[in-house]
Amino acid sequence: MAYERIEVYSPHSLAEALELLSQKQEALRPIAGGTDVMVMIKDGVLKEKELLNLSYVPELNYIKETENKLLIGATTKYREIRRSPLVNAYTPILIEAVRQIGSPQIQNLGTIGGNLGTASPAGDSIPPLFVLNSTVKLQKLGGSREVQIDKFFLGPRKTVRQPDELITEISLEKMEPGSYYFFEKLGLRSANAISIVSAAGIIGLEKTTIKYLRLSLGAVAPTVIRATEAEEEATGKELNENLIHVVAKLASEATKPITDIRGTAEYRKKATYGIIYEALYKIMKGFGKKVEYGVENTG
Ligand SMILES: Cc1cc2nc3c(=O)[nH]c(=O)nc-3n(C[C@H](O)[C@H](O)[C@H](O)COP(=O)(O)OP(=O)(O)OC[C@H]3O[C@@H](n4cnc5c(N)ncnc54)[C@H](O)[C@@H]3O)c2cc1C
């Protein structure tokens, strides 16, 4: 298709970007890596005439730590996240997800803020952010607010972001050393595939007793969800096959999937059970991934 003329604004500071957005509001569409926006413009899903290019705003690209948290700037690219010693050490579950996003080309351009902005229930960075109890910082001219990740999405492609706000930072809780984790993604092929079902989990164990379990599921409801009933059922119990069956069943029951070209609703429910069962079974048998500060987990 022939592109219509599009004006691109490329501010060199956050203040300038927020000023432009406050003037133009929804007429101006933020763009970071463009891996979603450009596809949507090409397909005619977006008919934007003006884009706010965030690539030259230095204040939005960083990975920092505080005592208990990691702070990731919105335009930080997947490649940078994969290579970050801080993310590898303290939130390796995010690395597990990011390495399964798209392809090297997509990881070289795509940003974590863009994944949140697209608000797809199949966005792969999102299930880890749910179990990391993340918050999203939204900033506008003269103010900012923090939104918990489970309050950020309103439905497919819908978020609480207002037209004059930018996503500027994602804050993640550091994982506890010794905790186990998984991110599993089921797609139609191994690269460049949208998730049919995805799941992220963090589990704290005291010998074989579950201190806590955090479970989130992607692509099986209008937004990513936490499987809270499954989490509550597991807490304080012995990790054994019977419990794994109950937890996987509760997680599957928490889903509200749709049927689409990638899979039926029924398949998604069954796949959720299977993914959770297998992930927890591996941990029970001693093959799970464990958080060890200072050790590069994957990459
Ligand atoms: C071939 C291909 C494969 C892909 N595979 C995967 C995959 O496996 N898993 C997956 O999750 N995704 C996948 N994607 C989708 C996409 O790469 C990701 O969603 C990516 O994170 C988008 O980031 P971006 O910086 O390119 O976003 P952009 O396209 O620049 O923007 C996406 C949306 O977010 C908004 N936005 C961006 N930054 C901000 C900000 N700072 N503040 C407010 N709004 C903002 C934009 O306005 C837009 O609505 C794939 C895409 C392609 C083309």
The ligand as an SDF file (V2000), in Angstrom:
LIG
                    3D

 53 58  0  0  0  0  0  0  0  0999 V2000
    7.4750   -9.8780   13.2410 C   0  0  0  0  0  0  0  0  0  0  0  0
    7.0110   -9.4560   14.6160 C   0  0  0  0  0  0  0  0  0  0  0  0
    7.1000  -10.3630   15.6740 C   0  0  0  0  0  0  0  0  0  0  0  0
    6.6740  -10.0070   16.9470 C   0  0  0  0  0  0  0  0  0  0  0  0
    6.7690  -10.9310   17.9620 N   0  0  0  0  0  0  0  0  0  0  0  0
    6.3400  -10.6110   19.1970 C   0  0  0  0  0  0  0  0  0  0  0  0
    6.4060  -11.5670   20.2490 C   0  0  0  0  0  0  0  0  0  0  0  0
    6.8710  -12.6870   20.0920 O   0  0  0  0  0  0  0  0  0  0  0  0
    5.9430  -11.1940   21.4810 N   0  0  0  0  0  0  0  0  0  0  0  0
    5.4320   -9.9420   21.7020 C   0  0  0  0  0  0  0  0  0  0  0  0
    5.0340   -9.6640   22.8320 O   0  0  0  0  0  0  0  0  0  0  0  0
    5.3510   -9.0280   20.7260 N   0  0  0  0  0  0  0  0  0  0  0  0
    5.7890   -9.3230   19.4740 C   0  0  0  0  0  0  0  0  0  0  0  0
    5.7050   -8.4000   18.4620 N   0  0  0  0  0  0  0  0  0  0  0  0
    5.0930   -7.0860   18.7520 C   0  0  0  0  0  0  0  0  0  0  0  0
    6.0780   -5.9490   19.1100 C   0  0  0  0  0  0  0  0  0  0  0  0
    7.3800   -6.2100   18.6270 O   0  0  0  0  0  0  0  0  0  0  0  0
    6.1340   -5.6940   20.6050 C   0  0  0  0  0  0  0  0  0  0  0  0
    4.8530   -5.4140   21.1070 O   0  0  0  0  0  0  0  0  0  0  0  0
    7.0820   -4.5280   20.9680 C   0  0  0  0  0  0  0  0  0  0  0  0
    7.3220   -4.5360   22.3480 O   0  0  0  0  0  0  0  0  0  0  0  0
    6.5440   -3.1790   20.5840 C   0  0  0  0  0  0  0  0  0  0  0  0
    7.5160   -2.2160   20.9600 O   0  0  0  0  0  0  0  0  0  0  0  0
    7.8440   -0.9800   20.0130 P   0  0  0  0  0  0  0  0  0  0  0  0
    8.8230   -0.1390   20.7240 O   0  0  0  0  0  0  0  0  0  0  0  0
    8.2220   -1.4400   18.6540 O   0  0  0  0  0  0  0  0  0  0  0  0
    6.4070   -0.2920   19.9960 O   0  0  0  0  0  0  0  0  0  0  0  0
    5.7840    0.7380   18.9640 P   0  0  0  0  0  0  0  0  0  0  0  0
    5.3450    0.0160   17.7460 O   0  0  0  0  0  0  0  0  0  0  0  0
    6.6680    1.9180   18.7820 O   0  0  0  0  0  0  0  0  0  0  0  0
    4.4990    1.1860   19.8160 O   0  0  0  0  0  0  0  0  0  0  0  0
    3.5410    0.2400   20.2240 C   0  0  0  0  0  0  0  0  0  0  0  0
    2.3870    0.9520   20.9510 C   0  0  0  0  0  0  0  0  0  0  0  0
    2.8330    1.5040   22.1840 O   0  0  0  0  0  0  0  0  0  0  0  0
    2.6690    2.9190   22.1880 C   0  0  0  0  0  0  0  0  0  0  0  0
    3.8640    3.4280   22.8560 N   0  0  0  0  0  0  0  0  0  0  0  0
    5.1570    3.0910   22.6160 C   0  0  0  0  0  0  0  0  0  0  0  0
    5.9640    3.6760   23.5210 N   0  0  0  0  0  0  0  0  0  0  0  0
    5.1790    4.4080   24.3300 C   0  0  0  0  0  0  0  0  0  0  0  0
    5.4280    5.2370   25.4760 C   0  0  0  0  0  0  0  0  0  0  0  0
    6.6620    5.3980   25.9770 N   0  0  0  0  0  0  0  0  0  0  0  0
    4.3760    5.8450   26.0690 N   0  0  0  0  0  0  0  0  0  0  0  0
    3.1230    5.6680   25.6010 C   0  0  0  0  0  0  0  0  0  0  0  0
    2.8160    4.8720   24.5390 N   0  0  0  0  0  0  0  0  0  0  0  0
    3.8360    4.2510   23.9180 C   0  0  0  0  0  0  0  0  0  0  0  0
    2.5180    3.3350   20.7410 C   0  0  0  0  0  0  0  0  0  0  0  0
    1.7610    4.5210   20.5850 O   0  0  0  0  0  0  0  0  0  0  0  0
    1.7840    2.1280   20.1860 C   0  0  0  0  0  0  0  0  0  0  0  0
    0.4110    2.1930   20.5040 O   0  0  0  0  0  0  0  0  0  0  0  0
    6.1320   -8.7200   17.1720 C   0  0  0  0  0  0  0  0  0  0  0  0
    6.0590   -7.7760   16.1070 C   0  0  0  0  0  0  0  0  0  0  0  0
    6.4900   -8.1470   14.8500 C   0  0  0  0  0  0  0  0  0  0  0  0
    6.4020   -7.1540   13.7300 C   0  0  0  0  0  0  0  0  0  0  0  0
  1  2  1  0
  2  3  1  0
  2 52  2  0
  3  4  2  0
  4  5  1  0
  4 50  1  0
  5  6  2  0
  6  7  1  0
  6 13  1  0
  7  8  2  0
  7  9  1  0
  9 10  1  0
 10 11  2  0
 10 12  1  0
 12 13  2  0
 13 14  1  0
 14 15  1  0
 14 50  1  0
 15 16  1  0
 16 17  1  0
 16 18  1  0
 18 19  1  0
 18 20  1  0
 20 21  1  0
 20 22  1  0
 22 23  1  0
 23 24  1  0
 24 25  2  0
 24 26  1  0
 24 27  1  0
 27 28  1  0
 28 29  2  0
 28 30  1  0
 28 31  1  0
 31 32  1  0
 32 33  1  0
 33 34  1  0
 33 48  1  0
 34 35  1  0
 35 36  1  0
 35 46  1  0
 36 37  1  0
 36 45  1  0
 37 38  2  0
 38 39  1  0
 39 40  1  0
 39 45  2  0
 40 41  1  0
 40 42  2  0
 42 43  1  0
 43 44  2  0
 44 45  1  0
 46 47  1  0
 46 48  1  0
 48 49  1  0
 50 51  2  0
 51 52  1  0
 52 53  1  0
M  END
$$$$
